[in-house]
Amino acid sequence: MPQRLPRRSPPHPLTFAGSGMLEFLALYGDLYRDPILTALAAGLGLGLLGVYVVSRRIVFVSAALSQTSALGVTLAFYLSAQLGLVGLLAELLAPTLAILLSTLVVFGLVWLGERPTLGRDALLGVAFIVPTALVLLIGPFIARELHEVEAVLHGSAVLVRSSDLYAIAGATLLVVATQVFAFRAFVFASLDPLVARTQGVPVRLLDALLFGAIALLTGLSTRALGALPTFGLTVLPAIGALGLNIGLKWVFIVAATTGAAAGVLGYLVALATDASVGASQTLVAALLALTLRALGWLLNRRQRL
């Protein structure tokens, strides 16, 4: 289970309005370091992968994987409560089930979704609707952990564990390293799969790796941040970056940077206003995306003049 706030919590950030948030973080930075770094790492990785999601018009993949991961975490809470699981086993159960269920969805998308009688849109619809309904059905049976379910769905100010930070940071580093190593192959297979197949590019394998990376980072981020900010940090930074008339490589860099900034700034906004963390991160990502789109429009208009 996520670590709870200590009984003697620090003063509310609003009490530092006169001296500023920087002084508050300087005094209590150790307490909020892990959540901030986790949001940064998750936003960076999700923002990078989001470019593929948006450009390939598979935004619903991210939504479906977020809800599937939320179901995995909710099932972990239910099983832990019913079986009395504690310690390391209980800690590992949530991310394991989230990643396992997301991987099953990825398997369906890559290998089963190409059948004429069952398209990817149908699989995505099932993967979104069924987990959402199951989370709502299972929630009342774990009333003692109902706040945990709310945190999984919408995000929470509850402190992120160090293990979440290490897992998400490791997954993000793996995603970045993979993209650096095989960037052209992933882009070729994603944007022009028919021509890529004729050139001998293993499109199905690259799709499996890409969807697997999305499933991995989505599962871990949903456990730490919640389904709402995970989906928002995947889609919104990419929408903003794709509005800029820049090279494709820079689109990925801008999207990743925007995702990281939205994760951190959203957490700080929630900390300062006592608002929902997930909603704050999502709205900050939307504001940054809107700013990038407006900047892109202005630059294009200036070039035409």
TORKOL-4160 file (C-alpha; in steps of 0.2 Angstrom, whole numbers, padded with zeros to 4 digits, m for minus):
305
<pt num="1" X="0000" Y="0000" Z="0000"/>
<pt num="2" X="0006" Y="0018" Z="m0003"/>
<pt num="3" X="0015" Y="0026" Z="0012"/>
<pt num="4" X="0003" Y="0038" Z="0022"/>
<pt num="5" X="0007" Y="0055" Z="0028"/>
<pt num="6" X="0015" Y="0055" Z="0045"/>
<pt num="7" X="0005" Y="0060" Z="0060"/>
<pt num="8" X="0015" Y="0076" Z="0062"/>
<pt num="9" X="0014" Y="0083" Z="0045"/>
<pt num="10" X="0023" Y="0099" Z="0040"/>
<pt num="11" X="0014" Y="0116" Z="0040"/>
<pt num="12" X="0003" Y="0118" Z="0025"/>
<pt num="13" X="0012" Y="0126" Z="0010"/>
<pt num="14" X="m0001" Y="0141" Z="0010"/>
<pt num="15" X="0006" Y="0146" Z="0027"/>
<pt num="16" X="0022" Y="0150" Z="0017"/>
<pt num="17" X="0013" Y="0162" Z="0005"/>
<pt num="18" X="0024" Y="0176" Z="0010"/>
<pt num="19" X="0041" Y="0168" Z="0009"/>
<pt num="20" X="0037" Y="0157" Z="m0006"/>
<pt num="21" X="0036" Y="0139" Z="m0011"/>
<pt num="22" X="0055" Y="0138" Z="m0013"/>
<pt num="23" X="0057" Y="0141" Z="0006"/>
<pt num="24" X="0044" Y="0128" Z="0010"/>
<pt num="25" X="0053" Y="0115" Z="m0001"/>
<pt num="26" X="0070" Y="0120" Z="0006"/>
<pt num="27" X="0063" Y="0115" Z="0023"/>
<pt num="28" X="0052" Y="0100" Z="0019"/>
<pt num="29" X="0060" Y="0095" Z="0002"/>
<pt num="30" X="0065" Y="0078" Z="0009"/>
<pt num="31" X="0047" Y="0074" Z="0012"/>
<pt num="32" X="0041" Y="0078" Z="m0005"/>
<pt num="33" X="0056" Y="0073" Z="m0015"/>
<pt num="34" X="0050" Y="0056" Z="m0020"/>
<pt num="35" X="0033" Y="0062" Z="m0027"/>
<pt num="36" X="0041" Y="0076" Z="m0037"/>
<pt num="37" X="0055" Y="0065" Z="m0044"/>
<pt num="38" X="0042" Y="0052" Z="m0048"/>
<pt num="39" X="0031" Y="0064" Z="m0057"/>
<pt num="40" X="0046" Y="0071" Z="m0067"/>
<pt num="41" X="0051" Y="0053" Z="m0072"/>
<pt num="42" X="0034" Y="0047" Z="m0077"/>
<pt num="43" X="0030" Y="0063" Z="m0086"/>
<pt num="44" X="0046" Y="0062" Z="m0096"/>
<pt num="45" X="0043" Y="0044" Z="m0102"/>
<pt num="46" X="0024" Y="0045" Z="m0105"/>
<pt num="47" X="0027" Y="0062" Z="m0114"/>
<pt num="48" X="0040" Y="0053" Z="m0126"/>
<pt num="49" X="0029" Y="0038" Z="m0129"/>
<pt num="50" X="0014" Y="0049" Z="m0131"/>
<pt num="51" X="0020" Y="0056" Z="m0148"/>
<pt num="52" X="0018" Y="0038" Z="m0155"/>
<pt num="53" X="0001" Y="0037" Z="m0147"/>
<pt num="54" X="m0006" Y="0053" Z="m0154"/>
<pt num="55" X="0003" Y="0052" Z="m0171"/>
<pt num="56" X="m0003" Y="0035" Z="m0174"/>
<pt num="57" X="m0021" Y="0040" Z="m0169"/>
<pt num="58" X="m0021" Y="0027" Z="m0155"/>
<pt num="59" X="m0025" Y="0038" Z="m0141"/>
<pt num="60" X="m0038" Y="0026" Z="m0134"/>
<pt num="61" X="m0024" Y="0013" Z="m0132"/>
<pt num="62" X="m0017" Y="0024" Z="m0118"/>
<pt num="63" X="m0034" Y="0026" Z="m0110"/>
<pt num="64" X="m0038" Y="0007" Z="m0111"/>
<pt num="65" X="m0021" Y="0003" Z="m0103"/>
<pt num="66" X="m0023" Y="0016" Z="m0089"/>
<pt num="67" X="m0040" Y="0008" Z="m0085"/>
<pt num="68" X="m0033" Y="m0009" Z="m0086"/>
<pt num="69" X="m0019" Y="m0005" Z="m0075"/>
<pt num="70" X="m0031" Y="0003" Z="m0062"/>
<pt num="71" X="m0040" Y="m0013" Z="m0062"/>
<pt num="72" X="m0024" Y="m0023" Z="m0058"/>
<pt num="73" X="m0020" Y="m0011" Z="m0044"/>
<pt num="74" X="m0038" Y="m0012" Z="m0037"/>
<pt num="75" X="m0037" Y="m0031" Z="m0038"/>
<pt num="76" X="m0021" Y="m0031" Z="m0028"/>
<pt num="77" X="m0030" Y="m0021" Z="m0014"/>
<pt num="78" X="m0044" Y="m0033" Z="m0014"/>
<pt num="79" X="m0033" Y="m0049" Z="m0014"/>
<pt num="80" X="m0022" Y="m0041" Z="0000"/>
<pt num="81" X="m0037" Y="m0037" Z="0011"/>
<pt num="82" X="m0045" Y="m0054" Z="0008"/>
<pt num="83" X="m0029" Y="m0065" Z="0010"/>
<pt num="84" X="m0021" Y="m0054" Z="0023"/>
<pt num="85" X="m0006" Y="m0051" Z="0013"/>
<pt num="86" X="0007" Y="m0039" Z="0021"/>
<pt num="87" X="0025" Y="m0034" Z="0018"/>
<pt num="88" X="0035" Y="m0036" Z="0001"/>
<pt num="89" X="0022" Y="m0047" Z="m0007"/>
<pt num="90" X="0008" Y="m0035" Z="m0004"/>
<pt num="91" X="0019" Y="m0021" Z="m0011"/>
<pt num="92" X="0024" Y="m0030" Z="m0027"/>
<pt num="93" X="0006" Y="m0037" Z="m0030"/>
<pt num="94" X="m0001" Y="m0021" Z="m0037"/>
<pt num="95" X="0012" Y="m0016" Z="m0050"/>
<pt num="96" X="0014" Y="m0034" Z="m0055"/>
<pt num="97" X="m0005" Y="m0036" Z="m0058"/>
<pt num="98" X="m0006" Y="m0019" Z="m0067"/>
<pt num="99" X="0008" Y="m0024" Z="m0079"/>
<pt num="100" X="0002" Y="m0041" Z="m0082"/>
<pt num="101" X="m0016" Y="m0036" Z="m0087"/>
<pt num="102" X="m0009" Y="m0022" Z="m0098"/>
<pt num="103" X="0003" Y="m0034" Z="m0106"/>
<pt num="104" X="m0012" Y="m0045" Z="m0110"/>
<pt num="105" X="m0021" Y="m0031" Z="m0118"/>
<pt num="106" X="m0005" Y="m0027" Z="m0128"/>
<pt num="107" X="m0004" Y="m0045" Z="m0134"/>
<pt num="108" X="m0022" Y="m0044" Z="m0140"/>
<pt num="109" X="m0018" Y="m0028" Z="m0150"/>
<pt num="110" X="m0003" Y="m0035" Z="m0158"/>
<pt num="111" X="m0008" Y="m0052" Z="m0162"/>
<pt num="112" X="m0027" Y="m0053" Z="m0161"/>
<pt num="113" X="m0032" Y="m0036" Z="m0167"/>
<pt num="114" X="m0028" Y="m0039" Z="m0185"/>
<pt num="115" X="m0042" Y="m0052" Z="m0187"/>
<pt num="116" X="m0056" Y="m0046" Z="m0199"/>
<pt num="117" X="m0069" Y="m0052" Z="m0186"/>
<pt num="118" X="m0061" Y="m0043" Z="m0171"/>
<pt num="119" X="m0053" Y="m0026" Z="m0175"/>
<pt num="120" X="m0042" Y="m0016" Z="m0163"/>
<pt num="121" X="m0055" Y="m0003" Z="m0160"/>
<pt num="122" X="m0066" Y="m0017" Z="m0153"/>
<pt num="123" X="m0053" Y="m0024" Z="m0142"/>
<pt num="124" X="m0049" Y="m0006" Z="m0135"/>
<pt num="125" X="m0067" Y="m0004" Z="m0131"/>
<pt num="126" X="m0068" Y="m0020" Z="m0121"/>
<pt num="127" X="m0051" Y="m0016" Z="m0113"/>
<pt num="128" X="m0058" Y="0001" Z="m0107"/>
<pt num="129" X="m0076" Y="m0002" Z="m0103"/>
<pt num="130" X="m0074" Y="m0019" Z="m0093"/>
<pt num="131" X="m0060" Y="m0014" Z="m0082"/>
<pt num="132" X="m0069" Y="0003" Z="m0078"/>
<pt num="133" X="m0084" Y="m0007" Z="m0073"/>
<pt num="134" X="m0075" Y="m0020" Z="m0063"/>
<pt num="135" X="m0066" Y="m0006" Z="m0053"/>
<pt num="136" X="m0082" Y="0001" Z="m0048"/>
<pt num="137" X="m0089" Y="m0016" Z="m0043"/>
<pt num="138" X="m0074" Y="m0021" Z="m0033"/>
<pt num="139" X="m0072" Y="m0004" Z="m0024"/>
<pt num="140" X="m0086" Y="m0007" Z="m0011"/>
<pt num="141" X="m0078" Y="m0024" Z="m0006"/>
<pt num="142" X="m0063" Y="m0015" Z="0000"/>
<pt num="143" X="m0071" Y="m0001" Z="0009"/>
<pt num="144" X="m0056" Y="0001" Z="0021"/>
<pt num="145" X="m0045" Y="0005" Z="0006"/>
<pt num="146" X="m0058" Y="0015" Z="m0004"/>
<pt num="147" X="m0046" Y="0030" Z="m0003"/>
<pt num="148" X="m0033" Y="0020" Z="m0011"/>
<pt num="149" X="m0045" Y="0016" Z="m0026"/>
<pt num="150" X="m0049" Y="0034" Z="m0027"/>
<pt num="151" X="m0030" Y="0038" Z="m0028"/>
<pt num="152" X="m0028" Y="0025" Z="m0042"/>
<pt num="153" X="m0041" Y="0033" Z="m0052"/>
<pt num="154" X="m0038" Y="0051" Z="m0050"/>
<pt num="155" X="m0021" Y="0053" Z="m0041"/>
<pt num="156" X="m0018" Y="0058" Z="m0023"/>
<pt num="157" X="m0007" Y="0069" Z="m0012"/>
<pt num="158" X="m0002" Y="0053" Z="m0003"/>
<pt num="159" X="0017" Y="0051" Z="m0003"/>
<pt num="160" X="0024" Y="0040" Z="m0016"/>
<pt num="161" X="0035" Y="0026" Z="m0010"/>
<pt num="162" X="0054" Y="0026" Z="m0015"/>
<pt num="163" X="0051" Y="0009" Z="m0024"/>
<pt num="164" X="0039" Y="0018" Z="m0036"/>
<pt num="165" X="0052" Y="0031" Z="m0040"/>
<pt num="166" X="0065" Y="0018" Z="m0043"/>
<pt num="167" X="0053" Y="0007" Z="m0054"/>
<pt num="168" X="0047" Y="0022" Z="m0064"/>
<pt num="169" X="0064" Y="0030" Z="m0066"/>
<pt num="170" X="0071" Y="0013" Z="m0072"/>
<pt num="171" X="0057" Y="0010" Z="m0084"/>
<pt num="172" X="0059" Y="0028" Z="m0091"/>
<pt num="173" X="0078" Y="0026" Z="m0093"/>
<pt num="174" X="0074" Y="0009" Z="m0103"/>
<pt num="175" X="0062" Y="0018" Z="m0114"/>
<pt num="176" X="0073" Y="0032" Z="m0118"/>
<pt num="177" X="0088" Y="0020" Z="m0121"/>
<pt num="178" X="0077" Y="0010" Z="m0133"/>
<pt num="179" X="0072" Y="0025" Z="m0143"/>
<pt num="180" X="0089" Y="0032" Z="m0144"/>
<pt num="181" X="0096" Y="0015" Z="m0150"/>
<pt num="182" X="0082" Y="0011" Z="m0163"/>
<pt num="183" X="0073" Y="0028" Z="m0166"/>
<pt num="184" X="0072" Y="0028" Z="m0185"/>
<pt num="185" X="0066" Y="0010" Z="m0185"/>
<pt num="186" X="0052" Y="0014" Z="m0173"/>
<pt num="187" X="0047" Y="0030" Z="m0182"/>
<pt num="188" X="0047" Y="0021" Z="m0199"/>
<pt num="189" X="0037" Y="0006" Z="m0193"/>
<pt num="190" X="0024" Y="0018" Z="m0184"/>
<pt num="191" X="0022" Y="0031" Z="m0198"/>
<pt num="192" X="0023" Y="0020" Z="m0213"/>
<pt num="193" X="0021" Y="0001" Z="m0209"/>
<pt num="194" X="0017" Y="m0005" Z="m0226"/>
<pt num="195" X="0033" Y="0002" Z="m0234"/>
<pt num="196" X="0043" Y="m0003" Z="m0219"/>
<pt num="197" X="0037" Y="m0021" Z="m0221"/>
<pt num="198" X="0043" Y="m0021" Z="m0239"/>
<pt num="199" X="0060" Y="m0015" Z="m0233"/>
<pt num="200" X="0062" Y="m0030" Z="m0221"/>
<pt num="201" X="0058" Y="m0020" Z="m0205"/>
<pt num="202" X="0051" Y="m0031" Z="m0191"/>
<pt num="203" X="0035" Y="m0020" Z="m0189"/>
<pt num="204" X="0026" Y="m0033" Z="m0178"/>
<pt num="205" X="0041" Y="m0035" Z="m0166"/>
<pt num="206" X="0043" Y="m0016" Z="m0165"/>
<pt num="207" X="0024" Y="m0014" Z="m0162"/>
<pt num="208" X="0025" Y="m0026" Z="m0148"/>
<pt num="209" X="0040" Y="m0017" Z="m0140"/>
<pt num="210" X="0032" Y="m0001" Z="m0142"/>
<pt num="211" X="0015" Y="m0006" Z="m0134"/>
<pt num="212" X="0025" Y="m0016" Z="m0121"/>
<pt num="213" X="0034" Y="0000" Z="m0116"/>
<pt num="214" X="0018" Y="0009" Z="m0115"/>
<pt num="215" X="0010" Y="m0005" Z="m0105"/>
<pt num="216" X="0025" Y="m0005" Z="m0093"/>
<pt num="217" X="0026" Y="0013" Z="m0090"/>
<pt num="218" X="0007" Y="0015" Z="m0089"/>
<pt num="219" X="0006" Y="0001" Z="m0076"/>
<pt num="220" X="0019" Y="0008" Z="m0065"/>
<pt num="221" X="0013" Y="0026" Z="m0067"/>
<pt num="222" X="m0005" Y="0022" Z="m0063"/>
<pt num="223" X="0000" Y="0013" Z="m0047"/>
<pt num="224" X="0010" Y="0029" Z="m0042"/>
<pt num="225" X="0001" Y="0044" Z="m0049"/>
<pt num="226" X="m0017" Y="0037" Z="m0054"/>
<pt num="227" X="m0025" Y="0033" Z="m0070"/>
<pt num="228" X="m0031" Y="0051" Z="m0074"/>
<pt num="229" X="m0014" Y="0060" Z="m0074"/>
<pt num="230" X="m0006" Y="0045" Z="m0083"/>
<pt num="231" X="m0018" Y="0047" Z="m0097"/>
<pt num="232" X="m0016" Y="0065" Z="m0097"/>
<pt num="233" X="0003" Y="0065" Z="m0097"/>
<pt num="234" X="0003" Y="0053" Z="m0111"/>
<pt num="235" X="m0008" Y="0062" Z="m0123"/>
<pt num="236" X="m0008" Y="0081" Z="m0119"/>
<pt num="237" X="0011" Y="0085" Z="m0121"/>
<pt num="238" X="0012" Y="0076" Z="m0137"/>
<pt num="239" X="m0003" Y="0086" Z="m0144"/>
<pt num="240" X="0006" Y="0102" Z="m0140"/>
<pt num="241" X="0023" Y="0096" Z="m0147"/>
<pt num="242" X="0015" Y="0090" Z="m0163"/>
<pt num="243" X="0008" Y="0108" Z="m0166"/>
<pt num="244" X="0026" Y="0115" Z="m0168"/>
<pt num="245" X="0034" Y="0116" Z="m0185"/>
<pt num="246" X="0050" Y="0107" Z="m0180"/>
<pt num="247" X="0060" Y="0092" Z="m0184"/>
<pt num="248" X="0053" Y="0075" Z="m0178"/>
<pt num="249" X="0067" Y="0072" Z="m0166"/>
<pt num="250" X="0063" Y="0088" Z="m0158"/>
<pt num="251" X="0045" Y="0084" Z="m0156"/>
<pt num="252" X="0049" Y="0069" Z="m0145"/>
<pt num="253" X="0061" Y="0080" Z="m0135"/>
<pt num="254" X="0048" Y="0094" Z="m0132"/>
<pt num="255" X="0035" Y="0082" Z="m0128"/>
<pt num="256" X="0046" Y="0073" Z="m0115"/>
<pt num="257" X="0051" Y="0089" Z="m0108"/>
<pt num="258" X="0033" Y="0096" Z="m0107"/>
<pt num="259" X="0027" Y="0080" Z="m0099"/>
<pt num="260" X="0041" Y="0081" Z="m0085"/>
<pt num="261" X="0037" Y="0099" Z="m0082"/>
<pt num="262" X="0018" Y="0096" Z="m0081"/>
<pt num="263" X="0021" Y="0082" Z="m0069"/>
<pt num="264" X="0031" Y="0092" Z="m0057"/>
<pt num="265" X="0022" Y="0109" Z="m0059"/>
<pt num="266" X="0005" Y="0100" Z="m0057"/>
<pt num="267" X="0011" Y="0092" Z="m0040"/>
<pt num="268" X="0017" Y="0109" Z="m0034"/>
<pt num="269" X="0001" Y="0117" Z="m0039"/>
<pt num="270" X="m0009" Y="0104" Z="m0029"/>
<pt num="271" X="0003" Y="0106" Z="m0015"/>
<pt num="272" X="0000" Y="0124" Z="m0014"/>
<pt num="273" X="m0018" Y="0125" Z="m0016"/>
<pt num="274" X="m0023" Y="0108" Z="m0008"/>
<pt num="275" X="m0031" Y="0103" Z="m0024"/>
<pt num="276" X="m0032" Y="0085" Z="m0032"/>
<pt num="277" X="m0014" Y="0080" Z="m0038"/>
<pt num="278" X="m0020" Y="0071" Z="m0053"/>
<pt num="279" X="m0032" Y="0084" Z="m0059"/>
<pt num="280" X="m0019" Y="0098" Z="m0056"/>
<pt num="281" X="m0006" Y="0088" Z="m0066"/>
<pt num="282" X="m0018" Y="0085" Z="m0080"/>
<pt num="283" X="m0024" Y="0103" Z="m0081"/>
<pt num="284" X="m0006" Y="0109" Z="m0081"/>
<pt num="285" X="m0002" Y="0097" Z="m0095"/>
<pt num="286" X="m0017" Y="0104" Z="m0105"/>
<pt num="287" X="m0012" Y="0122" Z="m0102"/>
<pt num="288" X="0006" Y="0118" Z="m0108"/>
<pt num="289" X="m0001" Y="0109" Z="m0123"/>
<pt num="290" X="m0012" Y="0124" Z="m0127"/>
<pt num="291" X="0003" Y="0136" Z="m0126"/>
<pt num="292" X="0013" Y="0125" Z="m0138"/>
<pt num="293" X="m0001" Y="0124" Z="m0150"/>
<pt num="294" X="m0003" Y="0143" Z="m0149"/>
<pt num="295" X="0015" Y="0146" Z="m0151"/>
<pt num="296" X="0015" Y="0134" Z="m0166"/>
<pt num="297" X="0001" Y="0144" Z="m0174"/>
<pt num="298" X="0009" Y="0161" Z="m0171"/>
<pt num="299" X="0026" Y="0154" Z="m0179"/>
<pt num="300" X="0017" Y="0147" Z="m0194"/>
<pt num="301" X="0007" Y="0163" Z="m0197"/>
<pt num="302" X="0023" Y="0174" Z="m0195"/>
<pt num="303" X="0032" Y="0163" Z="m0209"/>
<pt num="304" X="0017" Y="0165" Z="m0221"/>
<pt num="305" X="0018" Y="0184" Z="m0219"/>
